[in-house]
Amino acid sequence: RETALSLHLYDFHARQQDPQLGRFWGVDALASKYFSLSPFAHVANNPLIFIDPDGKEIFTSGNSTTYTGADAVNFVASMQAEMGASSIRYGFYDKDGEYLGPIANQRDNQHIYVLYKNKDIKTVQKNADKGLGTDASLLKDPVLIPDESVRTAMYLAIIRSYQPNNKRSTPSGFSLLERYYSFYRNTFLGDDSFGGFHEEGGFFSQTNFMNAKPGNYIDIANSKVNKGSINLMGFASDYDRRLFNIARGRGSLLGTFHVHIPGKVGGIGMTQKPSKTDTDMHNTIIERGYFGNSAYGIVAGARNEMIYFYRYKGKFLQMSFDTFFNLGRQ
């Protein structure tokens, strides 16, 4: 069935598909398990062999089994009965990933916020002790965290930053299926023949990640200026540009994300924290009206495995990879 808002998308419950592109909006929650495939391809583009009823793992259907829409719905219902309707605990967390309390506003009850200001933390804890939730709009600076699917896309960008991107080889065991994945293979081509010396990134909203083309190879050994080279407005595909324009039109962009490279030469490596170049770029994007002052940038320090949040005045929050990518998981 089609979704609302006249977007002409097909609602598959777990995802929304754009029939004009033949792609789903937003990557699957477990896309990192299938990094050799496009995270936007349903059942590895082979619905005759595979099924994927819950938007997560791919299962073999078997030659003698016929699956119907009702079977998939019943399967999901049985999983929800065993595991609960959701494995994500929404609400307020601190920078160490500790749960602080629930959200009061029903409109925001499927969000995750991270609090870093002591006053905000004490307010949420005080309400939680009384059995009450807290309205995020009444706090000074609650940081809205993108959905798990978006954080998975960020994780994939970090993985790509470690990999050579001057060519794409065929993964073992997928020689036939790989023919279908020119989207993934060609989108992220670059000039880093070593791996670990180029930046990856993009824009993000709460529900979508818009990939940029990878940055150029950074010659750490011969560069006098230790800075990155990614152009976040250089979108990886028309699909990513389209998602960006939709999110910008709705005013739903949360910020930007990019990876600071892990590679080192002779003990010299790129700084892992946000740089002045990063904050200047953030200011420029705000001045262009892409998002408001509450938006933030994220730098992933690939070498020290830290996530840094920053705005025009610099870094204001940091947490480990493990904390960030597992926020809300029970």
Backbone hydrogen bonds, N-H to C=O, Kabsch-Sander energy under -0.5 kcal/mol:
donor,donor_aa,acceptor,acceptor_aa,energy
3,T,9,L,-1.9
7,L,4,A,-1.1
10,Y,17,Q,-2.7
11,D,1,R,-3.4
11,D,9,L,-0.5
12,F,10,Y,-0.8
12,F,15,R,-2.9
14,A,12,F,-3.0
16,Q,25,W,-0.5
17,Q,10,Y,-2.7
18,D,23,R,-3.2
21,L,18,D,-0.8
22,G,18,D,-2.2
23,R,18,D,-1.3
24,F,40,F,-1.2
25,W,16,Q,-2.9
26,G,24,F,-0.7
28,D,39,P,-0.8
29,A,55,G,-0.9
31,A,28,D,-1.6
33,K,30,L,-1.8
34,Y,31,A,-1.7
35,F,32,S,-0.8
37,L,34,Y,-2.1
41,A,38,S,-1.5
42,H,40,F,-0.5
44,A,41,A,-0.8
45,N,42,H,-2.7
46,N,43,V,-2.4
49,I,46,N,-1.2
50,F,46,N,-2.3
51,I,59,F,-2.5
55,G,52,D,-0.6
59,F,51,I,-2.5
61,S,49,I,-3.0
62,G,49,I,-0.5
65,T,62,G,-0.8
72,A,68,T,-1.8
73,V,69,G,-2.1
74,N,70,A,-2.7
75,F,71,D,-2.3
76,V,72,A,-2.5
77,A,73,V,-2.4
78,S,74,N,-2.2
79,M,75,F,-2.1
80,Q,76,V,-2.7
81,A,77,A,-2.0
82,E,78,S,-1.6
83,M,79,M,-3.0
84,G,80,Q,-2.6
89,R,328,G,-3.5
90,Y,88,I,-0.8
91,G,111,H,-1.7
92,F,101,G,-2.8
93,Y,113,Y,-2.5
94,D,98,E,-1.8
95,K,115,L,-0.5
97,G,94,D,-2.2
100,L,92,F,-3.4
101,G,92,F,-1.0
104,A,134,T,-1.9
108,D,105,N,-1.4
109,N,106,Q,-1.1
111,H,108,D,-1.4
112,I,145,I,-0.5
113,Y,91,G,-2.4
114,V,143,V,-2.3
115,L,93,Y,-3.0
121,I,117,K,-2.3
122,K,118,N,-2.6
123,T,119,K,-2.0
124,V,120,D,-2.2
125,Q,121,I,-2.4
126,K,122,K,-2.4
127,N,123,T,-2.1
128,A,124,V,-2.5
129,D,125,Q,-2.2
130,K,126,K,-0.8
130,K,127,N,-0.6
131,G,128,A,-1.6
132,L,127,N,-3.1
134,T,102,P,-1.7
136,A,134,T,-0.6
138,L,135,D,-1.8
139,L,136,A,-1.6
143,V,114,V,-2.2
144,L,142,P,-0.8
145,I,112,I,-2.9
147,D,206,Q,-3.2
150,V,147,D,-0.5
151,R,147,D,-2.1
152,T,148,E,-2.0
153,A,149,S,-1.6
154,M,150,V,-2.0
155,Y,151,R,-2.1
156,L,152,T,-2.2
157,A,153,A,-1.7
158,I,154,M,-1.9
159,I,155,Y,-2.2
160,R,156,L,-2.4
161,S,157,A,-1.6
162,Y,158,I,-0.9
162,Y,159,I,-1.0
163,Q,159,I,-0.7
163,Q,160,R,-0.8
165,N,192,D,-2.3
166,N,192,D,-0.8
169,S,167,K,-0.5
174,F,171,P,-1.9
178,E,174,F,-2.7
179,R,176,L,-1.2
180,Y,177,L,-2.3
181,Y,178,E,-1.6
185,R,181,Y,-2.6
186,N,182,S,-2.8
187,T,183,F,-1.4
188,F,184,Y,-1.2
189,L,186,N,-1.0
190,G,165,N,-3.3
193,S,191,D,-1.0
196,G,161,S,-1.7
198,H,161,S,-0.5
202,G,257,F,-2.8
203,F,210,M,-1.6
204,F,255,G,-2.3
205,S,208,N,-2.6
206,Q,252,S,-0.6
210,M,203,F,-3.0
211,N,209,F,-0.7
212,A,201,G,-2.8
213,K,234,G,-3.1
215,G,199,E,-2.9
218,I,197,F,-2.9
219,D,217,Y,-0.7
220,I,218,I,-1.5
223,S,219,D,-1.0
224,K,222,N,-0.5
226,N,224,K,-0.6
227,K,225,V,-1.6
232,L,230,I,-0.7
234,G,231,N,-1.9
235,F,233,M,-1.5
236,A,211,N,-2.5
241,R,237,S,-2.0
242,R,238,D,-2.5
243,L,239,Y,-2.3
244,F,240,D,-2.1
245,N,241,R,-2.4
246,I,242,R,-2.2
247,A,243,L,-2.6
248,R,244,F,-2.9
249,G,245,N,-2.3
250,R,246,I,-1.7
251,G,247,A,-0.8
251,G,248,R,-0.7
252,S,247,A,-2.6
253,L,247,A,-0.5
254,L,204,F,-2.4
255,G,204,F,-1.8
256,T,296,Y,-1.0
257,F,202,G,-2.8
258,H,298,I,-2.0
259,V,200,E,-2.5
260,H,300,A,-2.4
261,I,259,V,-0.6
263,G,196,G,-2.4
265,V,268,I,-2.7
268,I,265,V,-1.9
270,M,263,G,-0.7
279,T,275,S,-2.0
280,D,276,K,-2.6
281,M,277,T,-2.2
282,H,278,D,-2.3
283,N,279,T,-2.2
284,T,280,D,-2.2
285,I,281,M,-2.3
286,I,282,H,-2.0
287,E,283,N,-2.6
288,R,284,T,-1.6
289,G,286,I,-1.8
290,Y,285,I,-1.8
295,A,292,G,-1.5
296,Y,254,L,-1.8
297,G,310,Y,-3.0
298,I,256,T,-2.4
299,V,308,Y,-2.6
300,A,258,H,-2.2
301,G,299,V,-0.7
301,G,306,M,-3.1
302,A,260,H,-1.7
302,A,300,A,-1.3
305,E,301,G,-1.5
306,M,301,G,-1.2
307,I,319,M,-3.6
308,Y,299,V,-2.8
309,F,317,L,-3.2
310,Y,297,G,-2.4
311,R,314,G,-2.1
314,G,311,R,-1.8
316,F,309,F,-2.4
317,L,309,F,-1.3
319,M,307,I,-2.2
321,F,305,E,-2.0
324,F,320,S,-2.5
325,F,321,F,-2.8
326,N,322,D,-0.8
327,L,324,F,-1.1
329,R,326,N,-1.8
330,Q,87,S,-1.7
